[in-house]
């Protein structure tokens, strides 16, 4: 699977009831756990003081990432995404091989 850096900003539509927000957030937590268990979500951070997330996600390609991974998130209709495909860097200390 390829890795992607994904920045997510979620904006709740004006007029949305708190029950709907709570329901979607709870479902989002469950779905994120499922995606982590299948290897699609590997890391997720929230910048201090900001209401956005930055994560490392995995999928076969960008189409799969959008359709079968990010597209399955309950909060997706409220999200703005920035997706950056990643590739290994030869100086990455976490590469896990002895090359270099």
C-alpha positions as CSV (number, residue, x, y, z in Angstrom):
1,X,0.0,0.0,0.0
2,X,1.1,3.6,-0.7
3,X,1.2,6.2,2.1
4,X,-0.5,9.6,2.0
5,X,-0.3,12.6,4.3
6,X,-3.9,13.8,4.8
7,X,-4.9,17.1,6.4
8,X,-8.5,17.2,7.4
9,X,-10.6,20.2,8.5
10,X,-14.1,19.3,9.6
11,X,-16.7,22.1,9.6
12,X,-20.1,21.2,11.0
13,X,-22.8,22.8,8.8
14,X,-24.8,25.6,10.4
15,X,-28.0,24.5,11.9
16,X,-26.9,20.9,12.5
17,X,-28.3,19.5,15.8
18,X,-26.0,18.5,18.6
19,X,-27.5,15.0,18.5
20,X,-26.4,14.6,14.9
21,X,-22.9,15.9,15.6
22,X,-22.6,13.5,18.6
23,X,-23.8,10.6,16.5
24,X,-21.4,11.2,13.7
25,X,-18.5,11.8,16.0
26,X,-19.1,8.5,17.8
27,X,-19.4,6.6,14.5
28,X,-16.2,8.4,13.3
29,X,-14.3,7.0,16.3
30,X,-15.5,3.5,15.5
31,X,-14.7,3.7,11.8
32,X,-11.2,5.2,12.5
33,X,-10.6,2.2,14.8
34,X,-11.7,-0.2,12.0
35,X,-9.4,1.6,9.4
36,X,-6.5,1.4,11.9
37,X,-7.1,-2.3,12.4
38,X,-6.9,-2.9,8.6
39,X,-3.8,-0.8,8.2
40,X,-5.4,2.1,6.3
41,X,-4.9,4.6,9.2
42,X,-1.4,4.5,10.6
43,X,-1.0,7.8,12.6
44,X,-3.2,10.7,13.4
45,X,-2.4,14.0,15.1
46,X,-4.3,17.2,16.0
47,X,-2.2,20.4,16.0
48,X,-2.3,22.1,19.4
49,X,-5.1,24.6,19.5
50,X,-6.5,23.7,16.1
51,X,-9.6,21.9,15.0
52,X,-8.0,19.9,12.2
53,X,-6.2,16.6,11.9
54,X,-3.1,15.4,10.2
55,X,-2.6,11.8,9.5
56,X,-0.7,9.1,7.6
57,X,-3.1,6.9,5.7
58,X,-2.5,3.9,3.4
59,X,-4.3,2.7,0.3
60,X,-3.4,1.0,-3.0
61,X,-3.7,4.4,-4.8
62,X,-5.3,7.8,-4.4
63,X,-8.6,6.7,-5.9
64,X,-8.9,3.9,-3.3
65,X,-8.0,6.3,-0.6
66,X,-10.8,8.7,-1.5
67,X,-13.4,6.1,-2.4
68,X,-12.9,3.2,0.0
69,X,-11.1,4.7,2.9
70,X,-11.8,8.4,3.5
71,X,-15.1,8.2,1.7
72,X,-16.3,5.8,4.4
73,X,-15.8,8.2,7.3
74,X,-19.1,9.4,8.8
75,X,-17.8,13.0,9.0
76,X,-16.6,13.0,5.4
77,X,-19.4,15.2,4.1
78,X,-18.3,17.9,6.5
79,X,-14.6,17.5,5.7
80,X,-12.2,19.5,3.6
81,X,-9.1,17.3,2.6
82,X,-5.6,18.0,1.4
83,X,-4.0,14.8,0.3
84,X,-0.2,14.5,-0.4
85,X,1.1,11.2,-1.8
86,X,4.3,10.1,0.0
87,X,7.3,8.1,-1.0
88,X,10.3,6.8,1.0
89,X,13.2,9.1,1.5
90,X,16.7,7.6,1.4
91,X,17.6,9.3,4.7
92,X,14.5,8.3,6.6
93,X,15.7,6.8,9.9
94,X,12.5,4.6,10.1
95,X,13.0,2.9,6.7
96,X,13.7,-0.4,8.3
97,X,16.3,-1.5,5.9
98,X,20.1,-1.4,6.1
99,X,20.6,0.4,2.8
100,X,22.4,3.6,2.8
